[in-house]
Amino acid sequence: MSDDWDQIGFVISSQYRLTVLDRLSESPATPSQIASDESVGIASVSHALSSLRERGLVDLLVSEDRRKGRVYGITEDGADIWAEITRQGLADDPDQA
C-alpha cells in the first residue's frame, strides 16, 4: 500500500495530473481532446501524460511511431489509483481549478 500512497501523492501534487487521470478514467483520448475537454493547455496535458506514463498509470494505445492521433488510456494501476483518490476525497473538483 505504501507504493500506492507514493503514486497517489505523485498524482495529487499536480492539478494537471489529476485532471488528465480524471478525464482518462472516463475513456481513452488524444492530448488535444483532453486539453479541449478540460480547458487546459496542450503543453500541460502533454507533460502530465508523459509523467503519468513513466509511472505506469497511463499508456499509449497506438504505435509509438505515430505523431498525430496518439490515443492514451488509463492502465489498470492508474484506474486503481484513481479509484483510491476519489474514494479518499483527495481530488479537488477539477471544475474549480
C-alpha positions as CSV (number, residue, x, y, z in Angstrom):
1,M,0.0,0.0,0.0
2,S,2.9,2.4,0.6
3,D,3.7,2.2,-3.1
4,D,0.1,3.2,-3.8
5,W,0.4,6.2,-1.5
6,D,3.6,7.2,-3.3
7,Q,1.6,7.1,-6.6
8,I,-1.4,8.9,-5.0
9,G,0.9,11.6,-3.7
10,F,2.5,12.0,-7.1
11,V,-0.8,12.4,-8.8
12,I,-2.5,14.8,-6.4
13,S,0.6,17.0,-6.2
14,S,-0.3,18.3,-9.7
15,Q,-3.7,19.6,-10.8
16,Y,-2.8,18.7,-14.3
17,R,-2.1,15.1,-13.5
18,L,-5.4,15.0,-11.5
19,T,-7.2,16.5,-14.5
20,V,-5.7,14.1,-17.1
21,L,-6.2,11.0,-15.0
22,D,-9.8,12.0,-14.2
23,R,-10.5,12.6,-18.0
24,L,-8.9,9.2,-19.0
25,S,-10.9,7.4,-16.3
26,E,-13.9,8.2,-18.5
27,S,-12.5,7.0,-21.8
28,P,-9.3,7.0,-23.9
29,A,-8.4,10.3,-25.6
30,T,-5.8,12.2,-27.5
31,P,-3.9,15.0,-25.8
32,S,-5.8,17.6,-27.8
33,Q,-9.1,16.1,-26.8
34,I,-8.1,16.2,-23.1
35,A,-6.9,19.8,-23.5
36,S,-10.2,20.8,-25.2
37,D,-12.5,18.8,-22.8
38,E,-10.8,20.1,-19.7
39,S,-9.9,23.7,-20.9
40,V,-6.2,23.1,-20.2
41,G,-3.2,24.0,-22.3
42,I,-1.8,21.2,-24.6
43,A,1.7,21.6,-23.2
44,S,0.4,20.9,-19.7
45,V,-1.5,17.9,-20.8
46,S,1.5,16.5,-22.7
47,H,3.7,17.0,-19.7
48,A,1.2,15.3,-17.4
49,L,0.7,12.4,-19.8
50,S,4.4,11.9,-20.0
51,S,4.9,11.8,-16.2
52,L,1.9,9.6,-15.7
53,R,3.1,7.2,-18.4
54,E,6.5,7.0,-16.7
55,R,4.7,5.9,-13.6
56,G,2.7,3.3,-15.4
57,L,-0.7,5.0,-14.8
58,V,-1.5,5.7,-18.4
59,D,-0.4,4.1,-21.6
60,L,-0.1,5.0,-25.3
61,L,-2.7,2.9,-27.1
62,V,-1.4,3.4,-30.6
63,S,2.0,2.8,-32.2
64,E,4.9,4.7,-30.7
65,D,5.7,5.9,-34.2
66,R,2.5,7.9,-34.6
67,R,2.9,11.6,-34.2
68,K,-0.7,12.5,-34.8
69,G,-3.7,10.9,-33.3
70,R,-1.8,9.5,-30.3
71,V,-4.5,8.0,-28.1
72,Y,-3.9,7.4,-24.4
73,G,-5.8,5.3,-21.9
74,I,-5.7,4.7,-18.2
75,T,-3.9,1.5,-17.1
76,E,-5.3,-1.0,-14.5
77,D,-2.9,0.5,-12.0
78,G,-4.0,4.0,-12.9
79,A,-7.6,3.1,-12.5
80,D,-6.9,1.6,-9.1
81,I,-5.0,4.7,-8.0
82,W,-7.8,7.0,-9.4
83,A,-10.4,4.9,-7.5
84,E,-8.5,5.3,-4.3
85,I,-8.0,9.1,-4.8
86,T,-11.7,9.6,-5.4
87,R,-12.7,7.2,-2.5
88,Q,-10.5,9.2,-0.1
89,G,-11.8,12.5,-1.5
90,L,-8.3,13.6,-2.4
91,A,-9.2,15.0,-5.9
92,D,-10.3,18.7,-5.8
93,D,-13.2,19.5,-8.0
94,P,-11.5,19.9,-11.4
95,D,-14.1,22.5,-12.4
96,Q,-12.9,24.8,-9.7
97,A,-9.2,24.7,-10.7
